[in-house]
Amino acid sequence: MKIGLTGGIGSGKSTVAAMFAKLGAVVIDADAISRELVEPGQPALHELVEEFGDGIIAADGSLRRSELARIAFHDSTATQRLNSIMHPLIRAETERRLAAAGDCDVVLYDMPLLFETGQEQLVDVVVVVDVPEAMQVRRAVGRGLDEEDVRRRMQVQVSRSMRVTEADFVIDNSGSRRDTERQVRGIWNQLDAVV
């Protein structure tokens, strides 16, 4: 069983992914893959520098993620340029890891842009982590992101209503951790019955 886990920025996908992992799912994290692909010496980093300039590189040769986000999410053309570099590489590595997971009963693919990239077709079931938009902003800003940057990212993501409509399961993550865990376990039990 391949589960696609998605939701808007600040919705709590990582927390929910950890809950599924505790229940036995093997987690493939698209954000972690993205970070690996832009480490010093990786071809993706070189492509990003060619596209967005040397200003996205820190003194130690690492990617200045906040600077790249500031540039890339400034307008839709820049976002498309970023996506054209990163999404094919993330998808290829994801497909490799999904294939390598082979005999695992449940593999959870944690992908913020699952719908935006058409990768919902890689999974059997889509679980959306949902919270009100004001809470998304508050949580993301609480993690140190700039509010304007958060709002720009939200604009390039599919709408909250579209995610919820297209989901097989929706987790309301606006309540307590215990409530979220109860919802995760409920989904797990339903999926476990068909694995």
C-alpha positions in Angstrom: 0.0 0.0 0.0 1.4 3.4 -1.0 0.0 6.4 0.8 0.5 9.9 -0.5 0.5 12.4 2.4 0.0 16.0 1.5 -1.2 19.3 2.9 -0.5 23.0 2.7 2.5 24.7 4.3 2.3 24.7 8.1 -0.4 22.0 8.2 1.6 19.5 10.2 2.5 16.9 7.6 5.8 16.0 9.3 4.0 15.4 12.6 1.4 13.2 10.9 4.1 11.3 8.9 5.9 10.5 12.2 2.7 9.2 13.6 2.3 6.8 10.6 5.9 5.8 11.0 5.3 4.9 14.6 2.5 2.6 13.4 4.9 0.9 11.0 4.9 2.8 7.7 8.1 3.3 5.8 8.3 7.1 5.2 9.7 8.7 2.0 10.0 12.4 2.6 10.1 14.6 -0.5 11.5 17.6 1.4 14.4 15.5 2.7 15.0 14.3 -0.9 14.9 17.9 -2.0 17.5 18.9 0.6 19.8 16.0 -0.4 19.6 17.0 -4.1 20.9 20.5 -3.4 23.9 19.7 -1.2 27.3 21.0 -2.3 28.6 19.1 -5.3 25.2 17.9 -6.4 24.2 18.7 -10.0 20.9 20.3 -8.9 22.7 22.9 -6.9 24.8 23.8 -10.0 21.6 24.2 -12.1 20.0 26.4 -9.5 23.0 28.7 -9.4 22.9 28.9 -13.2 19.3 29.9 -13.1 19.1 32.1 -10.0 22.6 33.4 -9.5 25.5 33.0 -7.0 23.6 34.9 -4.4 21.8 31.7 -3.4 25.0 30.2 -2.2 26.4 30.7 1.3 30.1 31.2 2.1 30.5 27.5 2.9 29.1 26.5 -0.5 25.7 25.4 0.8 22.3 26.6 -0.5 20.8 29.6 1.1 17.3 28.2 1.1 15.6 31.4 2.3 17.3 33.4 -0.4 16.2 30.9 -3.1 12.7 30.9 -1.7 12.6 34.7 -1.7 13.6 34.8 -5.4 11.7 31.7 -6.6 8.4 32.5 -5.0 8.5 36.1 -6.0 6.5 35.4 -9.2 5.0 32.5 -11.0 7.7 32.5 -13.8 10.5 32.1 -11.2 8.5 29.4 -9.4 8.1 27.5 -12.7 11.8 27.8 -13.3 12.5 26.3 -9.9 10.0 23.5 -10.3 11.4 22.6 -13.8 14.7 22.0 -12.2 13.7 20.3 -8.9 10.5 18.3 -9.6 11.9 15.9 -12.2 14.8 15.1 -9.9 12.6 14.6 -6.8 10.2 12.5 -8.8 13.0 10.2 -10.2 14.5 9.7 -6.7 11.0 9.1 -5.2 10.3 6.5 -7.8 13.6 4.8 -7.0 12.9 4.8 -3.3 9.3 3.5 -3.8 10.7 0.7 -5.9 13.4 -0.1 -3.3 10.7 -0.2 -0.5 9.3 -3.2 -2.5 8.0 -5.7 0.1 7.0 -3.2 2.8 3.4 -3.4 3.7 2.8 0.4 3.9 5.0 3.1 2.3 4.0 6.7 3.1 5.2 9.4 0.6 5.2 12.7 2.4 4.9 15.2 -0.5 3.8 18.8 0.0 3.2 19.3 -3.8 1.6 15.9 -4.5 -1.3 17.3 -6.6 0.7 20.2 -8.1 3.2 17.8 -9.6 0.7 15.1 -10.6 2.3 12.5 -8.3 -0.9 11.4 -6.8 -0.8 8.8 -9.5 2.2 7.2 -7.8 0.2 6.2 -4.8 -2.9 4.1 -3.9 -4.4 6.4 -1.3 -4.2 10.2 -0.7 -4.3 11.5 2.9 -4.5 15.3 3.3 -3.5 17.0 6.5 -5.8 20.1 6.8 -5.9 23.2 9.0 -7.4 26.6 8.5 -5.3 29.0 6.4 -4.7 31.4 9.3 -3.3 28.5 11.3 -1.0 27.5 8.4 0.5 31.0 8.4 0.8 31.2 12.2 2.6 27.8 12.4 4.9 28.5 9.5 5.9 31.9 10.8 6.4 30.2 14.2 9.0 28.0 12.6 10.9 31.1 11.5 9.6 31.7 8.0 8.7 35.1 6.8 5.0 35.7 6.6 5.1 37.2 3.2 7.1 34.2 1.9 4.6 31.9 3.5 1.7 33.6 1.8 3.5 33.5 -1.6 4.1 29.8 -1.2 0.4 29.3 -0.3 -0.5 31.0 -3.5 1.4 28.6 -5.7 -0.1 25.5 -3.9 -3.4 24.1 -4.9 -6.3 25.4 -2.9 -7.2 24.0 0.4 -10.7 23.0 -0.9 -9.2 21.2 -3.9 -6.9 19.1 -1.7 -9.8 18.2 0.6 -12.0 17.3 -2.3 -9.4 15.1 -4.0 -8.4 13.3 -0.8 -9.3 9.7 0.1 -8.9 10.7 3.8 -8.6 14.1 5.5 -7.0 14.6 8.9 -8.1 17.8 10.7 -4.9 18.8 12.4 -6.3 21.9 14.1 -7.0 20.3 17.4 -4.9 18.5 20.0 -2.1 16.0 19.2 -4.2 13.3 20.8 -7.1 14.0 18.4 -4.7 13.9 15.4 -3.2 10.6 16.6 -6.8 9.2 16.9 -7.5 10.1 13.3 -4.2 8.7 12.1 -4.9 5.4 13.9 -8.4 5.3 12.4 -7.0 5.6 8.9 -4.3 3.1 9.6 -6.9 0.5 10.8 -9.0 1.0 7.7 -6.0 0.6 5.4 -4.6 -2.3 7.5 -7.8 -4.1 6.7 -7.1 -4.0 3.0 -3.3 -4.6 3.0 
